[in-house]
């Protein structure tokens, strides 16, 4: 079920206005996290308001207040997408982005800035940006853009990802099996969504554990096998293949 939009409130954030909208674009079981986002923004009030709005839409958000810290987090932590301001202290935003790309970091990056000149946009795209959003902005649009970036980064142009009898709607976060809603626990949803976004490709065990447990330090690696076992019973044993010593693959061949 997707609820109708509610609780609309426009609030000032420094020099920018952010329209915070609970749009109900996704309903997930047990309060699970939709995506892990790195937000690099030196305006603390703006950063807090954006993070609060994103968390209300089931995003996990880490905030860095300067380019140096943001660059380090982007190089050492696993994120699905980054939101990057340009005018940052210590290290400027485009320098952060160039450093990531030079180091082979391919995570999608959306530039969020008050600079609306075309030359600044060109500079950002040349540095490796994937999208651009000008302040003031609506969080409703930011949410949709972030989900679209992650979907396209996984190689999917359309929001509905088909794998045999299984369908994953990456825009609203729901699964269907044989045309019927598929009920999943939080951990099952995290693992299956990661596999679905990279269907027919082996996903490493470490990536799945990171996705399932959101970086929790105390994780029993055997718990992943338990989750995979439950998913196989729900969608069919042949749909999730084991790549010994590596990880798992969601495939339509076993549907």
URNOR-V590034 format. One record per residue. N is the residue number from 1. RES is the residue in one letter. SS is DSSP state (~ for helix, > for strand, _ for the rest). PSI is psi in whole degrees, 0 to 359 (* if undefined). NEAR is the number of other C-alpha atoms within 12 Angstrom. Layout:
n;res;ss;psi;near
N;RES;SS;PSI;NEAR
N;RES;SS;PSI;NEAR
//
This chain:
n;res;ss;psi;near
1;X;_;138;15
2;X;_;113;16
3;X;_;159;14
4;X;_;158;14
5;X;_;144;16
6;X;>;170;14
7;X;>;71;15
8;X;>;132;18
9;X;>;127;19
10;X;>;127;21
11;X;>;143;22
12;X;>;141;19
13;X;>;92;23
14;X;_;236;18
15;X;_;356;15
16;X;>;154;24
17;X;>;128;22
18;X;>;123;33
19;X;>;107;26
20;X;>;118;34
21;X;>;124;30
22;X;>;99;30
23;X;_;352;29
24;X;_;40;27
25;X;_;349;31
26;X;_;140;34
27;X;_;119;31
28;X;_;150;34
29;X;~;143;22
30;X;~;28;16
31;X;~;31;20
32;X;_;164;30
33;X;_;133;33
34;X;_;304;42
35;X;_;158;39
36;X;>;121;37
37;X;>;136;41
38;X;>;118;41
39;X;>;116;47
40;X;>;104;46
41;X;_;126;38
42;X;_;345;32
43;X;_;102;29
44;X;~;319;21
45;X;~;316;21
46;X;~;315;34
47;X;~;317;33
48;X;~;320;25
49;X;~;318;31
50;X;~;315;46
51;X;~;319;33
52;X;~;317;25
53;X;~;320;33
54;X;~;320;40
55;X;~;327;30
56;X;~;339;29
57;X;_;20;38
58;X;_;28;32
59;X;_;144;36
60;X;>;126;31
61;X;>;126;33
62;X;>;137;34
63;X;>;134;35
64;X;>;134;33
65;X;_;357;33
66;X;_;165;29
67;X;~;326;34
68;X;~;311;26
69;X;~;320;27
70;X;~;318;39
71;X;~;318;38
72;X;~;315;24
73;X;~;318;26
74;X;~;334;38
75;X;~;338;25
76;X;~;343;15
77;X;_;160;24
78;X;_;112;29
79;X;_;153;33
80;X;_;329;39
81;X;>;155;41
82;X;>;142;48
83;X;>;119;48
84;X;>;123;48
85;X;_;155;45
86;X;_;314;42
87;X;_;75;26
88;X;_;149;31
89;X;_;159;23
90;X;_;298;18
91;X;_;124;27
92;X;_;153;27
93;X;~;315;43
94;X;~;329;36
95;X;~;321;29
96;X;~;313;39
97;X;~;317;42
98;X;~;321;27
99;X;~;318;24
100;X;~;312;30
101;X;~;323;24
102;X;~;329;14
103;X;_;1;16
104;X;_;13;13
105;X;_;117;27
106;X;_;11;26
107;X;_;143;34
108;X;>;141;36
109;X;>;125;43
110;X;>;124;41
111;X;>;129;42
112;X;>;112;44
113;X;>;160;33
114;X;_;352;27
115;X;_;116;23
116;X;_;9;19
117;X;_;146;14
118;X;~;324;12
119;X;~;323;11
120;X;~;323;25
121;X;~;315;27
122;X;~;317;19
123;X;~;318;23
124;X;~;316;34
125;X;~;322;24
126;X;~;328;17
127;X;~;345;26
128;X;_;15;30
129;X;_;151;36
130;X;_;337;32
131;X;>;169;33
132;X;>;135;35
133;X;>;128;34
134;X;>;137;28
135;X;_;141;27
136;X;_;157;26
137;X;>;169;28
138;X;>;131;30
139;X;~;330;37
140;X;~;314;30
141;X;~;321;29
142;X;~;315;37
143;X;~;311;38
144;X;~;319;27
145;X;~;320;29
146;X;~;316;40
147;X;~;322;41
148;X;~;322;32
149;X;~;315;34
150;X;~;320;37
151;X;~;314;33
152;X;~;326;26
153;X;~;332;21
154;X;_;1;29
155;X;_;22;18
156;X;_;116;23
157;X;_;328;19
158;X;_;148;21
159;X;_;330;27
160;X;>;117;24
161;X;>;121;34
162;X;>;135;30
163;X;>;91;32
164;X;_;233;25
165;X;_;0;26
166;X;>;136;35
167;X;>;129;32
168;X;>;119;35
169;X;>;100;30
170;X;_;344;39
171;X;_;324;34
172;X;_;355;30
173;X;_;27;41
174;X;>;152;33
175;X;>;145;38
176;X;>;143;29
177;X;>;119;24
178;X;_;36;18
179;X;_;1;14
180;X;>;148;14
181;X;>;139;19
182;X;_;120;25
183;X;_;129;24
184;X;_;152;31
185;X;_;173;23
186;X;~;311;26
187;X;~;321;33
188;X;~;317;38
189;X;~;316;39
190;X;~;314;39
191;X;~;314;45
192;X;~;323;46
193;X;~;323;45
194;X;~;318;39
195;X;~;321;40
196;X;~;320;42
197;X;~;338;41
198;X;_;44;31
199;X;_;147;31
200;X;_;10;27
201;X;_;140;24
202;X;_;125;26
203;X;>;125;33
204;X;>;148;23
205;X;~;318;27
206;X;~;321;25
207;X;~;318;27
208;X;~;320;37
209;X;~;319;35
210;X;~;317;29
211;X;~;317;35
212;X;~;319;34
213;X;~;6;28
214;X;_;40;31
215;X;_;9;20
216;X;_;136;12
217;X;_;319;10
218;X;_;92;11
219;X;_;127;17
220;X;_;116;16
221;X;_;334;21
222;X;~;341;13
223;X;~;334;20
224;X;~;320;30
225;X;~;324;23
226;X;~;315;17
227;X;~;314;29
228;X;~;318;37
229;X;~;317;24
230;X;~;319;23
231;X;~;320;34
232;X;~;322;27
233;X;~;332;16
234;X;~;323;28
235;X;~;350;33
236;X;_;129;24
237;X;~;324;21
238;X;~;348;23
239;X;~;341;31
240;X;>;109;38
241;X;>;147;29
242;X;>;127;26
243;X;>;101;16
244;X;_;131;12
245;X;_;358;11
246;X;_;293;16
247;X;>;222;26
248;X;>;159;37
249;X;>;132;35
250;X;>;126;40
251;X;_;144;31
252;X;~;346;25
253;X;~;330;18
254;X;~;10;19
255;X;_;*;22
//
